[in-house]
Amino acid sequence: MIIIGVVLVVVWWLAAGRGHPKVEKATIPDSYPSAGRELLVQAPSDPGDPLPLVIILHDDNSDAKTLEEGSKVSSLANRKDLALAFPEAVAGTWRLDDPKGADVQYLSDVVRYMDEKRSDIDLDRVYLWGMGEGARLALLAACTSATPIYAAVGVVGQFDTEPGPTCDNVTPHGRFAETEWDKGVTDALWKFSRDLHRTV
């Protein structure tokens, strides 16, 4: 009986994990302006329907893996059928000096790459979530006139002033003044974002 019980537990565990993609490292292909930039991704390659995409941006002097592990966003993705991308800053620092600069282009390339090469993305439901300087980049990218037009921006962190431009008439943003990004923050970000679609 004990052996049968162990076998059933193992079978259940394997079945529960089936169909949930793992987080893996990827590189933007050569045909993209941001060729060679790295990121972490979690997305099924052939979903039944187009998926919302959440792009999660770490703070300066951090990295994608640290934020992926602490935020528990991967667990949310498995529960809610989301595609995830965790872009990586060059040398741990986002470049915020140019609204049309390399990092804003990189985020556009991440959306295109996820839709063309990794999964099937609902381009009306692309969300940017960022912490600290990643939040500033998210707002900067959302307020440019370039495509894609993001459906929502989630800003995490404590700031003396607003962490960047806001353009709520095009891309609404939710602000969560937390010092750490944990499962509770992730759930709040999803509650804010989940029903929003790009407006133009």
N, C-alpha and C positions, 0 to 999 in steps of 0.2 A: 504493500500500500504506500509506503514511504517513497519508494522508487517511482511509482505511478504519479504521486503527488508532485515530486520534483520534476518529472518529465512534463506534466501539465503546466507548471509554473514557467519552465523554460520555453515551451511552445507559446504560451500567452505573451511572454516578454518579447519574443521574436516577432510575433504578429503585431504587437502594439507598436513596435518600432518600424515596421514595414511601411513604405510609402512616405516616410518623413525624410526629406533630404538632410544631409549633414552640412555643416559649415565647412567650406573649403576655400583655399587661396586661389585666386585667379589673377590674370594679367590682361590688361586691355590690349587687343590685337593691333598689329602693325598698321592696319588700314584706318585707324582712328587718330584724330589729332593728339590724344593723350596716350598714344602707344607706349607700352612698357610700364605704365602705372599699375600698381598692385592694389588689390582689394580682397576682402572676404565676401563670399556670397553663400546664400542658402536659398535654393529655389528648385522646385520640381521642373524637370526638363520638358514635360509634356502635360501640363494641367488640363483638366477638362474644360475650364473656362479661363479667360484672362484674369490674372491675379493683380491685386494692388501691390505696389512696390513701395517699401519703406527704405529710405537711405539714411543711415545713421552715422553721424559725424562726431568723432572724438574731439576732445579738447587738445590744445597745444601741449606738448611734452607728455602726451599719452600715445596710445595706438589703438588700432581697430580691435585687436584681440582682447585687450583689457576691457574695452567697453562692451564687446560682445558677451564676455563672460559675466560681467557685473550687472548688466541691464536685464538679462533674462529675456531679451527680445526673441531669441531663437525659439524658446518655449512658446511664446505668444504666436509666432509664425506657424508652428505646428498645430496649435489649437484653432487658429483663425484662417488658415490657408493664405498666407502672405508670401511674397518674395522679398528677400532682404539683401541689401548690399551695405557693406561697411568699408567705405573708401579710406585710403591711407594717405596722410599728409606726407609731403617730402621732408625728410629729416625732422619729423614730428611737429612741423609748423605750417599752418595754413597761410596762404598768401591772400591778403584782404585789400590790397592797395588798388585793385583794378576790377570794376564790375564786369569787365569782359576779359579778365585775365585767365591764367592757366588753370587755376583751381575751379573756377566757374565752368570753364570748358570741360574739365575733367568730370564734373557732376553731370553735365549733358551727355558726355560719352558713356558714363555709367548707365544712364537710363537707356540709351540706344543699345549698348552692349547687352544689358539684361534682357531686353526685348528681342533682339536679333539673334543672340548666341546662346542664351542660358534658359529662357523660359518664354511664356506668353504673357505680356504685361498689359494691364488695363491702363493706357496712357492718360486717362482722365482721373486716375487715382494713384498718383505718385506723390509720396509724402517725404519731406525732409525733416529729420529730427536731429538736433545737434546740442552739444553741451559746450559751454564756454566759448572759445574761439570757433569751434565747430558750429555753434548756434549763430555766431556772427556771419560765418560763411553761408549758412543756410538762408538767412534773411537777405544777404547780398545777392545770392543766386536767384532767390524767388522774386526779387524786385527788379531784375534786369528785364529787358524787352526780348531777350533771346528765348528760344524754345529749348526744353519743354517748359510749359507753364505748370508749376507745381500746384497740387490741390490744397496743401496745407503745410505749415511749418510749425514744428514743435520746438520750443526754446527751453533748455534746461540750464539752470545755474543762477547764481546770485550776482547781480550787477549793481553798481552805483547808478548807472544810467542805462537806458535801453541798449541792448547789445548790437544794434545796427539799425538800418532803415526798416520801416514797416510799410507794407502796401496792402493793407487788409481788404481794400476794395477789389483786389485781384487775387491775392493769396492770403487767407486768414491765418493768423498765428496764435498759438496758445503758449502761455509762459508759465513755467513751473519753477519756482524759486527754491530749488533743492541743491544741496551741496554734494549729494551722491545720487547716482542714477541706479535705482534698484527695480525690482519687479513692480512695486507700487507706482513708481514714476512711469514705467513702461505701460502699465494698464491705464493710467490717466492719459497718457499721450494717445493711446489707441482710442479711448473713449472720445477724446476731442476730435481725432482725425477721421474716424472710420466711415462716416456718412458724407464726407465732403468730396466734391468733384471739382475739377478745374472749371472755371467760369467763362473762359473765352476760347 
